[in-house]
Amino acid sequence: MVTGGRIRDQAETISNWERQKDGIGTIHVQDTTGREDVTCLGNVYTIGKGVAP
């Protein structure tokens, strides 16, 4: 569940997680239609585990 930023209130699947040198993490998330977005780690609340949203 994305809780902030431009893609707020959307349930998406995490496809990649990157940690930058300055300590800020970025998350690549993908929705059910296949569209991929990037947001900060602080904007993501993880519910469940596995590959299905």
Order of alpha helices (4+ residues) and beta strands (2+ residues): beta-beta-beta
